[in-house]
């Protein structure tokens, strides 16, 4: 349970590290951010003209069913100190969007793999879960962007390593989430390295972020590649690791995090306009500041922006 305590404590560490900025809101618990089930989330008002864009079946139901991976990745999406309520920047933004659309938020915690399946089959209306736009995903899903995607390379504090480009990971054992955009970037890097005669990467896959941290600390992996916010918080709290490089989620091109919905279901325009409303009105900035992610703000939401290239 020690790693569980670390993960929960990570949202309490407000020391600037990497991109997160120091929070200024009054802490609900000693040391920083409110991690209780009573979140007192930033709220927004309904906008009738945007709510009218929501497909009739969803309006009639009165709820926005949102999938997210609440498996312990602060400050993105994780469980509060009651070990049940899902909190974080992703649920907060989803809550604002539901407000603008005049719908009640129905937040569903799930696995990464099931998130995509459940959106595709219509079980969830949309997903807010640090999902990067890719050209391949756009074949099945529509996207409304709301945050920059930044990836970090995290190693043990005693490791002498810097990662800036493909050759820097040659021969290393790398932990990365299966099916993520960071995996696709690393696979391309690995192919470049092998073509250049360099040693291949040994990839390791685990189910949860806490598993990657344990593998990193025990030396089973040399480097963990994941979302910059998560790594930055972990470094600040644990003090046994460090970030040795960061890149855009698109590698050499900018990448966006977006709300994802089933392609052609008619919801994406409402999502985009709701996101644009909270961006313009300042509620979005309040949420990002609350979770120390102001540096990852986008100036505007777009429908289906340029995504990561196909494999």
C-alpha positions as CSV (number, residue, x, y, z in Angstrom):
1,X,0.0,0.0,0.0
2,X,3.0,2.3,0.2
3,X,2.8,3.1,-3.5
4,X,-0.9,3.8,-3.1
5,X,-0.1,6.3,-0.4
6,X,2.5,7.8,-2.7
7,X,0.1,8.2,-5.5
8,X,-2.5,9.9,-3.3
9,X,0.1,12.1,-1.8
10,X,1.4,13.2,-5.2
11,X,-1.5,15.6,-5.6
12,X,-0.5,17.2,-2.3
13,X,3.0,18.0,-3.6
14,X,2.7,21.5,-5.1
15,X,6.4,22.1,-5.6
16,X,6.9,23.2,-9.2
17,X,8.6,20.4,-11.1
18,X,8.7,20.5,-14.9
19,X,5.6,22.0,-16.4
20,X,3.2,22.1,-13.3
21,X,3.0,25.5,-11.6
22,X,2.5,26.3,-8.0
23,X,-1.1,26.3,-6.9
24,X,-2.7,29.2,-5.1
25,X,-6.1,27.9,-4.1
26,X,-6.6,27.4,-0.4
27,X,-5.8,23.8,0.5
28,X,-8.5,21.5,1.7
29,X,-6.0,19.3,3.4
30,X,-2.6,20.0,4.9
31,X,-0.1,20.4,2.1
32,X,-2.2,21.2,-0.8
33,X,-4.9,20.0,-3.2
34,X,-8.2,18.6,-2.1
35,X,-8.2,14.9,-2.5
36,X,-11.3,14.2,-0.6
37,X,-14.6,12.9,-2.1
38,X,-16.0,16.4,-1.6
39,X,-14.3,18.2,-4.4
40,X,-16.2,21.5,-4.6
41,X,-15.5,21.5,-8.3
42,X,-15.4,24.6,-10.5
43,X,-18.9,24.8,-12.1
44,X,-20.3,26.4,-15.3
45,X,-23.7,27.5,-16.5
46,X,-25.8,25.9,-19.1
47,X,-25.6,27.5,-22.6
48,X,-28.9,26.8,-24.3
49,X,-27.6,27.2,-27.9
50,X,-24.8,24.7,-27.3
51,X,-27.1,22.3,-25.3
52,X,-29.4,22.2,-28.4
53,X,-26.5,20.6,-30.4
54,X,-26.5,17.5,-28.2
55,X,-28.1,14.5,-29.9
56,X,-31.8,14.1,-28.9
57,X,-31.3,10.7,-27.3
58,X,-28.7,12.1,-24.9
59,X,-30.8,15.2,-24.2
60,X,-33.7,13.0,-23.3
61,X,-31.6,10.8,-21.0
62,X,-30.3,13.9,-19.2
63,X,-26.9,12.6,-18.5
64,X,-23.5,12.7,-20.2
65,X,-21.8,9.3,-19.8
66,X,-18.1,9.9,-19.6
67,X,-15.5,7.2,-19.5
68,X,-12.1,7.7,-17.7
69,X,-9.3,5.6,-16.4
70,X,-9.4,6.2,-12.6
71,X,-6.6,3.8,-11.9
72,X,-4.2,6.1,-10.0
73,X,-2.6,8.6,-12.3
74,X,-2.7,12.0,-10.4
75,X,-3.4,14.7,-11.3
76,X,-5.2,13.3,-14.3
77,X,-7.8,10.8,-13.1
78,X,-7.5,8.9,-9.8
79,X,-9.4,7.9,-6.7
80,X,-10.0,10.2,-3.8
81,X,-9.1,9.3,-0.2
82,X,-12.3,7.4,0.1
83,X,-10.8,5.0,-2.5
84,X,-14.0,5.3,-4.6
85,X,-14.7,8.7,-5.9
86,X,-12.9,9.6,-9.2
87,X,-11.2,13.0,-9.1
88,X,-8.6,14.9,-11.1
89,X,-8.2,17.4,-13.9
90,X,-10.0,15.1,-16.4
91,X,-13.2,14.6,-14.4
92,X,-13.2,18.4,-13.6
93,X,-13.1,19.3,-17.3
94,X,-15.7,16.7,-18.1
95,X,-17.9,18.2,-15.3
96,X,-17.6,21.7,-16.8
97,X,-18.6,20.4,-20.3
98,X,-21.6,18.6,-18.8
99,X,-22.7,21.8,-17.1
100,X,-22.5,23.8,-20.3
101,X,-24.6,21.1,-22.1
102,X,-27.2,21.1,-19.3
103,X,-26.5,17.4,-18.5
104,X,-25.7,15.5,-15.3
105,X,-22.2,14.0,-15.4
106,X,-22.2,10.2,-15.2
107,X,-18.5,9.4,-14.7
108,X,-17.5,5.8,-15.4
109,X,-14.1,4.4,-14.3
110,X,-12.7,1.8,-16.6
111,X,-9.6,0.3,-18.1
112,X,-7.8,2.0,-21.0
113,X,-8.7,-0.8,-23.4
114,X,-12.3,-0.9,-22.4
115,X,-12.6,2.9,-22.7
116,X,-12.2,2.7,-26.5
117,X,-14.5,-0.3,-26.9
118,X,-17.2,1.3,-24.7
119,X,-17.2,4.5,-26.7
120,X,-17.3,2.6,-30.0
121,X,-20.3,0.5,-28.9
122,X,-22.1,3.5,-27.5
123,X,-22.0,2.6,-23.8
124,X,-20.1,5.8,-23.1
125,X,-20.9,9.1,-24.9
126,X,-17.4,10.4,-24.6
127,X,-14.0,9.8,-23.0
128,X,-11.9,12.3,-20.9
129,X,-8.8,10.3,-20.1
130,X,-5.6,12.0,-21.4
131,X,-6.5,10.7,-24.9
132,X,-4.2,11.9,-27.6
133,X,-5.6,12.6,-31.1
134,X,-4.2,10.2,-33.7
135,X,-4.9,9.8,-37.4
136,X,-5.7,6.1,-36.9
137,X,-8.1,6.8,-34.0
138,X,-9.9,9.4,-36.2
139,X,-11.1,6.5,-38.4
140,X,-13.4,5.4,-35.6
141,X,-13.7,8.4,-33.3
142,X,-14.3,12.2,-33.4
143,X,-12.2,14.5,-31.1
144,X,-12.6,17.9,-29.5
145,X,-9.2,19.1,-28.2
146,X,-8.6,20.7,-24.8
147,X,-5.0,20.3,-23.6
148,X,-1.4,19.9,-24.9
149,X,0.1,16.5,-24.8
150,X,3.6,16.3,-23.2
151,X,5.5,13.1,-22.4
152,X,8.3,12.7,-19.8
153,X,11.2,10.2,-19.4
154,X,11.5,9.3,-15.8
155,X,14.4,7.3,-14.3
156,X,15.8,6.5,-10.9
157,X,17.6,9.4,-9.3
158,X,20.9,7.6,-9.3
159,X,20.9,6.9,-13.0
160,X,23.1,9.0,-15.3
161,X,20.9,9.3,-18.4
162,X,19.5,12.0,-20.6
163,X,16.8,11.3,-23.3
164,X,16.5,13.8,-26.2
165,X,16.2,11.6,-29.2
166,X,15.9,8.0,-30.4
167,X,19.5,6.9,-29.9
168,X,19.3,7.7,-26.2
169,X,17.0,4.8,-25.5
170,X,18.9,2.2,-27.6
171,X,19.5,-1.0,-25.5
172,X,17.4,0.2,-22.6
173,X,14.5,-1.6,-20.9
174,X,11.6,0.9,-21.2
175,X,8.2,0.8,-19.4
176,X,5.4,2.2,-21.5
177,X,1.6,1.7,-21.6
178,X,0.3,-0.6,-24.3
179,X,-1.7,1.1,-27.0
180,X,-0.7,4.6,-26.0
181,X,0.7,7.3,-28.3
182,X,4.0,7.2,-26.3
183,X,4.3,3.5,-27.2
184,X,3.9,4.4,-30.9
185,X,6.6,7.0,-30.7
186,X,9.0,4.7,-29.0
187,X,8.3,1.9,-31.4
188,X,9.2,4.2,-34.3
189,X,12.4,5.3,-32.4
190,X,13.3,1.6,-31.9
191,X,12.9,0.9,-35.6
192,X,15.1,3.9,-36.4
193,X,17.7,2.6,-34.0
194,X,17.7,-0.9,-35.3
195,X,18.0,0.4,-38.9
196,X,21.1,2.4,-37.7
197,X,22.6,-0.8,-36.2
198,X,21.9,0.2,-32.6
199,X,20.7,-2.2,-29.9
200,X,16.9,-2.7,-29.7
201,X,14.7,-1.5,-26.9
202,X,13.3,-4.1,-24.4
203,X,9.7,-3.0,-23.8
204,X,7.9,-3.8,-20.5
205,X,4.2,-3.5,-20.0
206,X,2.2,-3.4,-16.8
207,X,-1.4,-2.8,-15.9
208,X,-1.1,0.3,-13.6
209,X,1.1,3.3,-13.1
210,X,2.0,2.1,-9.6
211,X,3.4,-1.1,-11.2
212,X,5.7,1.0,-13.5
213,X,6.9,3.0,-10.5
214,X,7.8,-0.2,-8.6
215,X,9.5,-1.6,-11.6
216,X,11.5,1.6,-12.0
217,X,12.6,1.7,-8.4
218,X,13.5,-2.0,-8.3
219,X,15.6,-1.7,-11.5
220,X,13.4,-3.9,-13.7
221,X,13.1,-1.1,-16.1
222,X,15.6,1.7,-16.9
223,X,13.1,4.4,-17.8
224,X,9.4,4.9,-17.7
225,X,7.7,7.0,-20.4
226,X,4.3,8.5,-19.5
227,X,2.3,11.7,-19.3
228,X,4.5,14.6,-18.0
229,X,2.0,15.7,-15.3
230,X,2.0,12.2,-13.6
231,X,5.8,11.9,-13.7
232,X,6.4,15.4,-12.4
233,X,4.2,14.8,-9.4
234,X,5.7,11.5,-8.7
235,X,9.2,13.0,-8.8
236,X,8.2,15.8,-6.4
237,X,6.7,13.4,-3.9
238,X,8.9,10.3,-3.9
239,X,12.2,12.0,-4.4
240,X,13.8,8.8,-5.7
241,X,13.3,9.5,-9.4
242,X,14.0,12.3,-11.8
243,X,12.8,13.5,-15.2
244,X,15.6,13.3,-17.8
245,X,13.8,14.5,-20.9
246,X,10.4,15.5,-22.3
247,X,8.9,15.6,-25.7
248,X,5.6,16.5,-27.3
249,X,3.1,13.7,-27.4
250,X,3.5,13.9,-31.2
251,X,7.3,13.5,-31.1
252,X,8.4,16.1,-33.7
253,X,4.9,17.5,-34.1
254,X,2.5,19.1,-31.6
255,X,-0.1,16.7,-30.1
256,X,-3.4,17.5,-28.5
257,X,-5.3,15.8,-25.7
258,X,-9.0,15.6,-26.6
259,X,-12.5,14.4,-25.6
260,X,-13.2,11.4,-27.7
261,X,-16.6,10.3,-29.0
262,X,-17.9,7.7,-31.6
263,X,-17.3,9.0,-35.1
264,X,-20.5,10.4,-36.7
265,X,-22.7,10.2,-33.6
266,X,-23.4,14.0,-33.7
267,X,-21.9,14.9,-30.3
268,X,-18.5,16.3,-31.2
269,X,-19.7,19.8,-32.2
270,X,-21.4,20.2,-28.8
271,X,-18.3,19.0,-27.0
272,X,-16.1,21.4,-28.9
273,X,-18.3,24.4,-28.4
274,X,-18.7,23.5,-24.7
275,X,-14.9,23.3,-24.3
276,X,-14.5,26.6,-26.2
277,X,-17.0,28.2,-23.9
278,X,-15.2,27.2,-20.7
279,X,-11.8,28.2,-22.3
280,X,-13.1,31.7,-23.2
281,X,-15.0,32.2,-20.0
282,X,-12.0,31.3,-17.8
283,X,-13.4,28.2,-16.0
284,X,-11.0,26.0,-17.9
285,X,-8.0,28.1,-16.6
286,X,-9.3,27.8,-13.1
287,X,-9.3,24.0,-13.3
288,X,-5.8,23.7,-14.9
289,X,-4.5,26.1,-12.2
290,X,-6.1,24.0,-9.5
291,X,-4.2,20.9,-10.7
292,X,-0.9,22.7,-11.6
293,X,-1.3,22.2,-15.3
294,X,-1.6,25.8,-16.6
295,X,1.3,25.3,-18.9
296,X,-0.6,22.6,-20.9
297,X,-3.5,25.0,-21.8
298,X,-4.7,25.3,-25.3
299,X,-5.9,28.7,-26.6
300,X,-8.9,27.1,-28.4
301,X,-10.6,23.8,-28.8
302,X,-10.7,22.2,-32.3
303,X,-12.7,19.4,-33.9
304,X,-10.4,16.6,-35.1
305,X,-7.1,18.6,-35.2
306,X,-4.0,17.1,-36.7
307,X,-3.3,13.8,-35.0
308,X,-0.2,11.6,-34.6
309,X,0.7,9.9,-37.8
310,X,-0.4,6.4,-38.7
311,X,1.9,3.5,-37.8
